[in-house]
Amino acid sequence: MKKKYFALFLALLTVLTPLVSCKKDNGKGNDTTQETIDLDYNDGYDYGKLDCGNEDFTFLQCYDDTYGMKTALTPENGETGDEFSDAVYSRNVKLGTLYNVNFKCITRDIEETADFVRTQCMGGDEAVDAAFVMGMKISGLIGEGLLNDIAAMPDIQIYEPWWGQTIREESQFGGASTLYFAQSDISVTGFELTWGVVFNIARITALDMENPYDLVENKQWTMNKLFEMAKDGMQPNPDDSYTYNEDTSCILGLVTYNNFAMAALNGAGCFLTRKNDIGMPVFTGEGERFSDVVERYATAFNTPGMMKHANDEGFHYEDIFAKQRALFAGVEVKATAKFRATGIEYGLVPVPMYDSNQETYYSNVNRATPLLVIPNTNTNADKTGRILDTMAYLSYKELLPVYYESCLSYKQLGTLQASKMLDIIRDTRCFETSLVYGWTTDYYLEIRSIMTGYSATTTATSAIRQYKEAITTTLTAFIASLK
């Protein structure tokens, strides 16, 4: 009989093992606290073993609500009523208990994040263990040798889906694994700053227009279709002008701000650089298709009322759309929070294709997106790799679904068809690595001015002629540096 009870005890112990409490040293000698964390140790992920001795692990992040993004990494309270913030807190508690570590966060203006890391590295300080740095500011840190190779960190499984594979694929060259920046769902800013196009459902219905959702699913959501619908959907003031203010009534075709230019190019399958057959970057910002996309958008932005850059106080693209004064808006995903708050009935679709022969949609991730870097002052690779990979995994497994469902998906958009659009945007994200490294920045700024109506020309010809040689020379030097 005793053997029977002992066998039952062992069986019960086996069942309960995955939920066993982790003992955590609270820094008071032998006095310990017992915390139970709901963690499935049988989910196939190797959580490893790590005891940080109740030390801190500190991140650098931009200020809360920068650009309207969800940026919080270490919320102090887990019962705020905000499902996403509470999920971030829960993730941190699990990791803190599992590895006996405290998570801290230093915040700075997003424009100052790179300088913060540079100052830390130059002074040998160890203020932050990992940092989210504005994407287009990272190249200087790489060139100065101030960053660790993330792919070389022990336990970081950079080829697994909890790390952003699009950015990884476009940022490793010539077959090498070296990677100085990465994206994951540790911070959801990479999703928040992904481009799409929103439309006013009520106006689409009132004008008896084609449903953009159907157009996307049937691969008919093209650049030309957007131009056609924007033109048909705009409405002038009584004096036939498109002067916009609180006292006028015009409705614009599409409003956005100038960085929509990169999203429009990528959406149409045009990129400033791409990797060749041996994995090296080459200049691709030219050719008949590229020039056609630039010229067609430039013409649309130069047509009164059809497309408009609006990024000033009192004349801001998000506010204009929220007030139902535009049929379409080119926006990053984070902008939808404002539209939900105003109660407007809107839809979200990817940026349009070039034509129906294009194989897939492309959804650009803004070059300003904060990306994860590890300063070279962090010499504790074992601790850092273990913590970051597990945090990325848990964020992918548990945090992303909460963000997706509570902030963006069916619960907010209202229909399964609308939710499917978000799946398409998520699955077709792309990234212009050349803008992180600065190879094409000047060229892009020129093209951006042309496309959004701030140039005397509507063609890319002169810009290509002016910048191509310098870009090619820069790429050649970069490739040589890898050998």
N, C-alpha and C positions, 0 to 999 in steps of 0.2 A: 504494500500500500504506500509506504514512504517513497519508493521509487516512482510510483505513479504520480504522486503529488509533485515530486521533484521535476519530473518530465514536464508536467503542466506548467510549473514555474518557469522553466527554461523556455518553453514555447511562448509564454506571455512576455517574458523579457525580450525575446527576439522581436516581437511585434512592436514593443514600445521603444526599442533602441533608437529608431530614426527621430523620435521626438524627445530624446533624453536632454535634460537640462545641462547647460554649459556653466561651469563654475568660473566666475569672473573676479579677479582680484580688484578690489576697489581702492587700492592704494593705502590701506590701513593695516599693514602687516598681515597677521593671520585672520583678521576679520574679513569674511567674504560674503558676497551676495549671490543668491541663486536665481537665475533668470531662465525661463523656459522660452525657447524660440521655435516657432512653427517652421521647421526647415526639413524638406524631404531629402534625406541623405541617399535615397535610392533612386534619384532622378537621372542617374547616369553621369553626373558631373563630379569630378574629383575635387572636393573642397580643400584637400591638403591639411597640413597641420601648421599652425602659427600661433605664437603667444607673444604679443607685442608689449606685455608688461604694463598695460594701462597707459601706454604712451599715446601721443597725438599723431594723427595723419592729417596734414593740412593741405587744402586745395586753394588755388587762386581762381576766382570767378568774377565776371562783370557784375555790376550792381543789379539788385533785384529789379525785374520789370524793364530791363534795357530793351529798347525797341518794342516793348510790349511782350517780350518773351517770358516764358517760365524758366527762370534761371536758378532757383533755390537748390542748393546741394545739401545743406545741413539745417533744415528747419528745426526749431527748438521744441516744438510741440507736436504731438502726434494725434491730437483730437481737435483739429481746427474746424472740421466739417467740410474742408476742401479735400475731396477724395485723392487728388494727385499729390498734394503736399503731405497728406497723412501717409500715403504709400512711400514717398521718399523717406520720411521719418522711420517707417517700419523697416525699410531696407537697411537703413543705417544701424538701427538697433540690432538687427540680425547679425550684421557684419561685426558690429562692435562687440557683441557677446561672443560670437564665434572665434574672433581673433584677439579679444581683449585689447581693443583699440578705441580711441576716441576720435571722432571726425570733427574737424574744424574747417572754417572757410574764411579767407581774407577776400574782400571785394574791392574792386577798383573800377574806374571808368573803363569801358571796353577798349578805348583808344590807348589806354595806358598799360594794358596788361603785358604787352611785349617788353616795355621799358622796365616794368617791375621785375620780370624774370631776368632781364639783362643786368640790372643793378644788383640783384641777388647773386648772380653768377660771378660778376666782376668783383664783388666784395667777399665772396666765399661764404655768404650767409646761408642759412638753411631754413628760412621762414616758411617756404611751401615745399611740399613733397611732389606735387603735381599741379599743373596749371592749365586752365582753359584760356587760350590766347586768341585774340582776333585773327582769323585766318590770313588776311592779307598783310599782317604784320609779322608773320612767322619767318619769312625768308631771311631776314637779317640775323635772327637767332641761329638759324641753320648755318649760314655763311660764317658766323663768328665762332662756330664750334661749341655753342652753349647748351646743346640739347643731347640727351641720351638717346640711343637707338631703342625705340619701344619694342621692336620685334626681337631684340636680343635679351629682353628682360625674362628671367626665369618665370615660368608658369603663365606668362601672357600667351594665350592661344590666338594669335592675331588672325589666323585663317578661319576661325569659327564664326558663325553668324552673329554672335553677340558683339562683334566688332564690325564697324561699317566696311563692308567689302568693296563698295564702289570707290570710296576714297582710297582705300588700301591699294586696289588694283591700279588706280591711276597715279599713284604716288611712289610706286616701287619700279625701278628702272633696270633694264638690261639683265633681268634674271636675278638681280640681287634682292635680298630680303630687307635691307636697311630701310627704316621707316622712322622719321623724326616727329611725325604728328599722326594722330588717329582720331576717329570718331566712334562713339558708342552711345548707348542710351543712359550712361551714367548721368549725362546732361542731355535733355531733349532739345537743346537749341538747334541741333542739326536737322531736326524735323520742323521746328518752329520757323526756321528761315528757308524752307523749301518753297519754291514758287508754284503758283497755280493761278487760275482765273476764276473769279466769282461772277455770278450773274444774278440779276433781279428777276426772281421767278414770276412775280406778279406782272411785270412789264413784258416779259417774254410771252406770257399767256395772253395778255391784253392785245398784243400786236400779232397774235396767232403765228408766232415764229416757231421754227423747229426746236425741239427740246435738245439742249446741249448734251444732256446725259445720253440720249439716243445716238447723237452724232458721234460721241466718244466711243460708245460700244460698237458702232458700225464702222469705225475708222474713217469717218467723214468729218471729224473735227479738225479742220485744216486751217492754215494761215488765211487762205482766201475766204473761207467761211466766216472766220472772225471778222475780217474786214467788211464783208457783206452785211453781217448782222449789226455790227457797230454803226455802220452808215445808215442802215434802215431804222435803227433804234434811237438815233439822236433827234433832238427836237429843239428848234431855235426859240429865242425870245420873240415877243411880238414884233420887234423891229428887225427880225431875221439875223440878229447877232447871236454870238455864243458867249457874251460877257457873263461871267459867273460871280454872283454875290448873293447875299441874303434877300435882296430886293428883286432879283431876277428869277425866271422860271425855267430857263433852258435845261435840257437833259443831254448830257454828253454821251458819246458812244462808248468810250473806254477811258478810265483814268488810272494812273499808276505813277511811279516815279522812275527816274532814269535808269536804275539798275535792272529794270525789266528788260532792257536791251539784251543782256546776257541770257536771260531766261528765254527770250524770244528766239535768239540764235540757236541755243541748245535745243529748244523745243522743235525747231525745224531741222534738227540733225546737223547743225553747224557748230564746229568747235575751233578754238584758236590754236590749240595743239592737240595732237593725239600720239599714241605710241605706235611705232612701226613694228614690223615683223620680229625684230630682235629686242623689242621692249624699250626702245629709246624715243624720246619726244621729238616730234617734227612739227614744223609750222603748217597748219591747215586752214588758217583764217583767210582763205582766198578761193577763187574759182567761181564758176557761173552761178551755182546755187547760193553760195555765200553772198555774192554781190546782189543777187535777186532779193534775198531776204532783207538785206540792209536797205535797198532802194524801196521795196514795197512798204516797209514799216516807216521809213523816212517820209514817204508820200502821205501815208495815213496820219502821221503826227503833224504834218504841215497842212492838213486839211482842217479848217476851223470846225470844232465841235466833234470831230471823229475820234481822235485819240489825243490825250493831253497828259503831259508831265505836271503833277501837282503835288508838291512836297513842302509847302510853306504854311506857316501859321495862318489860319483863316482860309486856306486853299489847299487842303490836304486830301489826297486821294481816298484814304480810309473814311474820312468824315463825309466827303462828297458822295461816296457810294452808300454809306450808312443813312444819309438823308434822302436817298432814292433819287439822286440827281445824275446818275450814270447807269447805263444798262450793264456795262461790264467794268471790272477793275482787275488789274494785274496786281496780285498781292502775294506775300508770303503767308504760310499757313497761320502764323500767329495772329494775323489781322482778323481772323474769323471770330475771335473772342469779342472784339468790339461789335461785330455785326450781331452776334447772339445777344449781347447786352441791350441793343436797341430794339430787338424784336423783329428786325427785318427778315422777310422770307427770302433766303438766298440759296444758291447752289454753288458748288465748287467742282471745277473740272481741271484737268492738266492743261498746261500751255499747249496750244495747237501744233500739230505736225506741219511739215512743209506741204505734203500732199498725201493722198490715200495710199500711195505706193510705199511710204515710209514704214519700216518694219515695226517700230515701237514709238511710244511717246518718250520724251526726255524731260525730267523735272529738275531744273537747276537748283543746287544748294548755294545760297548766297555766299560770295567770297568773304563776307564779314563774319561768317559763322565761327564761333569760338571752337577751336580744336584742342584736343588734349596733347600736352607736351610734358616731358619730364626734364627739369633743369639738371645740368651736369653736377650741381652741388649735391644732388641726391645720390649717394653711393650705396644705399641699402637696397640693392636690386632684388634680393629674395623677398623682403617684406613688401616692397612696392609692387612687384609682379603679382604676388599672391593676392594682395588686397584689390588691385585694379581689375584683375581678371574675374575674380569672384563678384566684384561690384558690377562689372559689365554684364556678367552672366545673369545675376539676380535682377538687374534692371531690364534686361531683355526678356526674361521669363516672367517677372512679376510687375515691374513698374510700367513698362511700355503698354501692356494691355489695359491698365488703369487709365493711363494718359489717353490712349486711343479711344477707349469707350466713354470715359467721363467728360473728356474735353473736345473730342473731334467727331466721333463716329455716329452710329445709329441714334444714340440717345440725343445728340445735338442736331444732326442733319435731317433726321426724321424719316428717311426711307432707306430701304436696302439698296436701291439703285444709287442713291447719293453716297452711301457708305462704300460702295464698290469703287466710286471715283477716287476716294481717299486711298484705297488699296492700290489703285493704279499709280497714283502720285508717289506713294511710299516705295513701290516696287520699281519705279523708273527713275529714281534719284540719280543725278549725275553731278560732276564736279569739275571745275576748270582749274586743274592743278597749276597751270601756267600763271594764274593770278596770285597763287600763294607764293610761288617762287619769284614773281615779279618779271618774268620773261616778256609778257605781253601787256603789261599794265598801261603804258602810254598809248599803245595801239588801241587797246580796248576803250580807253577814255575818249579817244578820237572817234571811234566807231559809235560809241554810245551817244555822243553829241550829234552825230549825223542821224542816227536812227530816231532820236527823240525830238528832232526839229530844232536843235540849237546850233546848227551849222549852216553855212551858206550853200552847201552842196547836199545832194541827196544820194550820192553814189560813194562807194568805198574805194574807187579807183586810186585817187590821190593818196589816201591813207595807206593802202597796200604798198604803193610805190615808195612812200616815205619811210615806212617802218619794217618792211619785210627783211631787208638785208641785215639790219641791226639785230632783229629777233633771231635770224638764222645764225649769226655770229655768236650770239649769246648761248644758243642751244648747243652749238658746236663746242664751245668752251665748257659748258656744263657736262656734256658727254665725256669730254677728255678728262675732266676731274674725277670721273667715276672709275677710270681705268688705273 
